[in-house]
């Protein structure tokens, strides 16, 4: 009985020490430009996620991370990002990212959204 208790204690401690606290990627750093689809000019003060574009249409969303207690051998969680791009007078667009193992990205992960073109909303007809 004593051997069973010791063996159980050893196995329990072995399982506990296999777990570790890891840093997971919630959203990689996202950078890019927002332009008007007709004039091809940059759109300033456009809302992209929690930030706004500059005078040259450039935006940068910081990388977001979280800590997770996990066990050795477990897969990284999937990564789904959906950031809205809005500006009054323009149609709403989204930056959508999906990676089945993206939560395992190393610190400093970056996504280049390149150039995003927004269309102006059509003017309502006046009768």
Backbone as CSV, one residue per row, in Angstrom:
resi,resn,N_x,N_y,N_z,CA_x,CA_y,CA_z,C_x,C_y,C_z
1,UNK,0.827,-1.187,0.000,0.000,0.000,0.000,0.876,1.257,0.000
2,UNK,1.987,1.194,0.759,2.889,2.331,0.834,3.533,2.586,-0.529
3,UNK,3.886,1.520,-1.250,4.477,1.667,-2.582,3.477,2.317,-3.545
4,UNK,2.206,1.923,-3.434,1.166,2.495,-4.287,1.044,3.999,-4.035
5,UNK,1.065,4.413,-2.768,0.974,5.827,-2.413,2.167,6.608,-2.963
6,UNK,3.357,6.071,-2.810,4.573,6.732,-3.307,4.527,6.842,-4.828
7,UNK,4.133,5.769,-5.501,4.041,5.784,-6.965,3.005,6.807,-7.435
8,UNK,1.873,6.869,-6.765,0.831,7.848,-7.104,1.338,9.269,-6.890
9,UNK,2.046,9.504,-5.800,2.594,10.836,-5.519,3.617,11.233,-6.578
10,UNK,4.479,10.312,-6.957,5.496,10.601,-7.983,4.826,10.926,-9.313
11,UNK,3.840,10.142,-9.713,3.132,10.390,-10.976,2.381,11.721,-10.947
12,UNK,1.785,12.045,-9.813,1.066,13.318,-9.684,2.023,14.489,-9.836
13,UNK,3.151,14.441,-9.148,4.134,15.524,-9.266,4.707,15.605,-10.675
14,UNK,4.924,14.465,-11.306,5.445,14.456,-12.680,4.463,15.144,-13.625
15,UNK,3.179,14.886,-13.450,2.162,15.524,-14.300,2.093,17.028,-14.027
16,UNK,2.198,17.420,-12.765,2.132,18.842,-12.424,3.316,19.613,-12.986
17,UNK,4.486,19.021,-12.971,5.677,19.724,-13.439,5.798,19.744,-14.960
18,UNK,4.937,19.010,-15.656,4.925,19.082,-17.111,4.157,20.303,-17.601
19,UNK,3.365,20.899,-16.745,2.611,22.084,-17.152,3.525,23.302,-17.074
20,UNK,3.205,24.294,-17.893,3.995,25.516,-17.860,3.137,26.691,-18.323
21,UNK,3.557,27.873,-17.967,2.870,29.097,-18.354,3.524,29.597,-19.634
22,UNK,2.730,29.706,-20.703,3.272,30.138,-21.990,2.576,31.412,-22.454
23,UNK,3.281,32.169,-23.271,2.743,33.394,-23.855,2.116,33.043,-25.199
24,UNK,0.843,33.378,-25.365,0.111,33.081,-26.598,-0.194,34.371,-27.351
25,UNK,-0.270,34.266,-28.667,-0.576,35.415,-29.522,-2.092,35.564,-29.656
26,UNK,-2.619,36.705,-29.230,-4.043,36.997,-29.404,-4.267,37.719,-30.732
27,UNK,-3.299,38.569,-31.100,-3.337,39.276,-32.382,-1.913,39.673,-32.733
28,UNK,-1.433,39.334,-33.948,-0.099,39.795,-34.334,-0.124,41.300,-34.582
29,UNK,1.038,41.907,-34.656,1.101,43.317,-35.035,0.591,43.400,-36.474
30,UNK,-0.310,44.347,-36.739,-0.870,44.509,-38.082,-0.545,45.915,-38.562
31,UNK,0.063,46.014,-39.737,0.415,47.310,-40.315,-0.108,47.381,-41.743
32,UNK,-0.351,48.607,-42.213,-0.803,48.780,-43.588,-1.226,50.209,-43.857
33,UNK,-1.834,50.408,-45.012,-2.296,51.723,-45.454,-3.756,51.622,-45.868
34,UNK,-4.501,52.722,-45.687,-5.894,52.790,-46.126,-6.006,53.912,-47.149
35,UNK,-6.541,53.556,-48.337,-6.669,54.506,-49.443,-8.102,54.533,-49.971
36,UNK,-8.462,55.657,-50.611,-9.734,55.789,-51.303,-9.646,54.964,-52.591
37,UNK,-10.686,54.179,-52.892,-10.635,53.282,-54.055,-10.712,54.020,-55.389
38,UNK,-11.286,55.217,-55.425,-11.417,55.972,-56.678,-10.222,56.904,-56.887
39,UNK,-9.978,57.773,-55.913,-8.920,58.785,-56.064,-7.519,58.229,-55.811
40,UNK,-7.451,57.060,-55.152,-6.165,56.448,-54.786,-5.347,57.337,-53.841
41,UNK,-6.044,58.151,-53.062,-5.409,59.024,-52.078,-5.549,58.404,-50.691
42,UNK,-4.582,58.643,-49.797,-4.685,58.096,-48.434,-5.860,58.711,-47.681
43,UNK,-6.450,57.927,-46.796,-7.564,58.395,-45.969,-7.034,58.604,-44.556
44,UNK,-7.056,59.854,-44.097,-6.583,60.190,-42.745,-7.716,60.019,-41.734
45,UNK,-7.360,59.789,-40.480,-8.302,59.654,-39.361,-9.351,58.572,-39.580
46,UNK,-8.962,57.504,-40.232,-9.838,56.353,-40.445,-9.649,55.411,-39.251
47,UNK,-10.742,54.917,-38.680,-10.655,53.999,-37.540,-10.276,52.600,-38.017
48,UNK,-9.155,52.100,-37.516,-8.702,50.735,-37.804,-8.491,50.068,-36.450
49,UNK,-9.399,49.163,-36.085,-9.337,48.575,-34.750,-9.451,49.669,-33.710
50,UNK,-8.498,49.730,-32.786,-8.517,50.763,-31.739,-7.690,51.989,-32.109
51,UNK,-7.074,51.999,-33.288,-6.228,53.121,-33.718,-6.835,53.873,-34.890
52,UNK,-6.174,54.983,-35.253,-6.577,55.789,-36.410,-5.407,55.872,-37.382
53,UNK,-5.743,56.077,-38.662,-4.692,56.234,-39.664,-4.108,57.637,-39.571
54,UNK,-2.857,57.762,-39.990,-2.194,59.063,-40.038,-2.541,59.786,-41.331
55,UNK,-1.899,60.921,-41.560,-2.149,61.732,-42.758,-1.812,60.965,-44.033
56,UNK,-0.862,60.030,-43.945,-0.473,59.241,-45.121,-1.265,57.933,-45.237
57,UNK,-2.298,57.753,-44.389,-3.136,56.556,-44.435,-2.553,55.354,-43.718
58,UNK,-1.388,55.519,-43.081,-0.707,54.406,-42.415,-1.348,54.106,-41.059
59,UNK,-1.460,52.818,-40.757,-1.938,52.402,-39.435,-1.055,51.281,-38.905
60,UNK,-1.054,51.159,-37.588,-0.292,50.105,-36.914,-1.066,49.669,-35.682
61,UNK,-1.441,48.399,-35.650,-2.097,47.823,-34.479,-1.059,46.990,-33.739
62,UNK,-0.919,47.238,-32.450,0.096,46.537,-31.661,-0.260,45.067,-31.473
63,UNK,0.781,44.272,-31.295,0.605,42.848,-31.014,-0.039,42.694,-29.639
64,UNK,-1.015,41.794,-29.533,-1.654,41.495,-28.253,-1.317,40.058,-27.870
65,UNK,-0.956,39.854,-26.597,-0.588,38.529,-26.110,-1.310,38.251,-24.790
66,UNK,-1.405,36.980,-24.436,-1.963,36.569,-23.152,-1.187,35.355,-22.656
67,UNK,-1.278,35.086,-21.364,-0.580,33.937,-20.777,-1.569,32.800,-20.564
68,UNK,-1.090,31.575,-20.783,-1.952,30.407,-20.637,-1.168,29.283,-19.970
69,UNK,-1.807,28.625,-19.006,-1.210,27.453,-18.368,-1.520,26.259,-19.256
70,UNK,-0.506,25.566,-19.693,-0.710,24.447,-20.615,0.166,23.274,-20.215
71,UNK,-0.100,22.136,-20.804,0.675,20.928,-20.534,1.523,20.591,-21.743
72,UNK,2.625,19.945,-21.508,3.547,19.540,-22.563,2.809,18.695,-23.604
73,UNK,2.965,19.051,-24.864,2.347,18.285,-25.935,1.026,18.840,-26.426
74,UNK,0.445,19.813,-25.731,-0.820,20.386,-26.179,-0.564,21.349,-27.328
75,UNK,-1.485,21.394,-28.291,-1.338,22.277,-29.444,-1.670,23.716,-29.078
76,UNK,-1.116,24.631,-29.861,-1.448,26.043,-29.696,-2.875,26.262,-30.185
77,UNK,-3.613,27.177,-29.555,-4.992,27.434,-29.981,-5.026,28.155,-31.321
78,UNK,-6.182,28.111,-31.959,-6.304,28.809,-33.235,-6.317,30.316,-33.017
79,UNK,-5.994,31.032,-34.074,-5.932,32.496,-34.026,-6.947,33.042,-35.018
80,UNK,-7.904,33.809,-34.514,-8.890,34.467,-35.368,-8.901,35.945,-35.017
81,UNK,-8.643,36.777,-36.018,-8.615,38.224,-35.827,-9.607,38.836,-36.803
82,UNK,-10.399,39.785,-36.332,-11.359,40.477,-37.177,-11.409,41.934,-36.721
83,UNK,-10.651,42.792,-37.365,-10.569,44.208,-37.000,-11.329,45.059,-38.017
84,UNK,-12.207,45.916,-37.519,-13.028,46.765,-38.388,-12.249,47.984,-38.878
85,UNK,-12.545,48.384,-40.112,-11.993,49.604,-40.704,-13.187,50.471,-41.064
86,UNK,-13.327,51.605,-40.384,-14.495,52.459,-40.607,-14.089,53.917,-40.776
87,UNK,-14.856,54.593,-41.607,-14.698,56.037,-41.814,-16.043,56.534,-42.334
88,UNK,-16.528,57.625,-41.767,-17.804,58.177,-42.200,-17.729,58.520,-43.684
89,UNK,-18.755,58.094,-44.421,-18.800,58.337,-45.859,-18.208,57.205,-46.678
90,UNK,-17.693,56.168,-45.992,-17.095,55.017,-46.680,-17.741,53.725,-46.188
91,UNK,-17.711,52.707,-47.045,-18.217,51.393,-46.656,-17.261,50.749,-45.652
92,UNK,-17.839,50.037,-44.689,-17.057,49.370,-43.647,-16.347,48.147,-44.232
93,UNK,-15.109,47.924,-43.824,-14.329,46.753,-44.232,-13.717,46.117,-42.996
94,UNK,-13.207,44.904,-43.163,-12.591,44.187,-42.049,-11.244,43.595,-42.461
95,UNK,-10.326,43.557,-41.500,-9.086,42.795,-41.658,-9.366,41.471,-40.959
96,UNK,-9.426,40.399,-41.722,-9.747,39.083,-41.164,-8.547,38.158,-41.328
97,UNK,-8.094,37.597,-40.206,-6.972,36.650,-40.207,-7.412,35.364,-39.527
98,UNK,-6.962,34.243,-40.052,-7.234,32.951,-39.424,-6.004,32.070,-39.573
99,UNK,-5.610,31.444,-38.482,-4.504,30.495,-38.501,-4.833,29.407,-37.483
100,UNK,-4.911,28.126,-37.904,-5.293,27.072,-36.972,-4.325,26.874,-35.803
101,UNK,-3.080,27.314,-35.946,-2.109,27.195,-34.849,-1.467,28.550,-34.555
102,UNK,-2.171,29.619,-34.878,-1.613,30.964,-34.769,-1.328,31.432,-33.367
103,UNK,-2.005,30.863,-32.364,-1.755,31.267,-30.995,-0.347,30.940,-30.545
104,UNK,0.331,30.105,-31.326,1.700,29.729,-30.998,2.750,30.620,-31.638
105,UNK,2.323,31.715,-32.296,3.291,32.640,-32.906,4.269,33.142,-31.850
106,UNK,5.517,33.292,-32.247,6.518,33.847,-31.331,6.254,35.329,-31.119
107,UNK,6.796,35.839,-30.031,6.686,37.269,-29.740,7.286,38.052,-30.906
108,UNK,6.599,39.108,-31.320,7.066,39.909,-32.441,6.414,39.517,-33.759
109,UNK,5.359,38.696,-33.712,4.662,38.290,-34.937,4.075,39.526,-35.615
110,UNK,4.171,39.572,-36.944,3.729,40.750,-37.689,2.960,40.324,-38.934
111,UNK,1.863,41.032,-39.227,1.090,40.802,-40.447,1.053,42.105,-41.231
112,UNK,1.476,42.044,-42.486,1.447,43.224,-43.350,0.154,43.185,-44.155
113,UNK,-0.779,44.072,-43.813,-2.071,44.128,-44.503,-1.950,44.855,-45.832
114,UNK,-0.780,45.407,-46.132,-0.498,46.107,-47.381,-1.444,47.301,-47.526
115,UNK,-2.067,47.473,-48.684,-2.936,48.620,-48.930,-4.386,48.163,-48.987
116,UNK,-5.228,48.823,-48.216,-6.654,48.513,-48.174,-7.395,49.678,-48.813
117,UNK,-8.251,49.376,-49.778,-9.006,50.415,-50.480,-10.449,50.420,-49.994
118,UNK,-10.931,51.616,-49.597,-12.317,51.777,-49.156,-13.132,52.458,-50.246
119,UNK,-14.372,51.974,-50.429,-15.296,52.580,-51.390,-16.169,53.588,-50.659
120,UNK,-16.471,54.689,-51.332,-17.393,55.662,-50.753,-18.797,55.076,-50.774
121,UNK,-19.594,55.434,-49.762,-20.977,54.958,-49.728,-21.781,55.734,-50.757
122,UNK,-22.698,55.060,-51.450,-23.499,55.763,-52.457,-24.412,56.798,-51.800
123,UNK,-24.585,57.907,-52.491,-25.464,58.970,-51.993,-26.913,58.541,-52.196
124,UNK,-27.783,58.759,-51.210,-29.195,58.397,-51.386,-29.858,59.313,-52.420
125,UNK,-30.781,58.733,-53.186,-31.494,59.523,-54.193,-32.472,60.471,-53.525
126,UNK,-32.531,61.676,-54.041,-33.490,62.668,-53.543,-34.621,62.723,-54.553
127,UNK,-35.854,62.501,-54.094,-37.010,62.496,-55.006,-37.794,63.763,-54.904
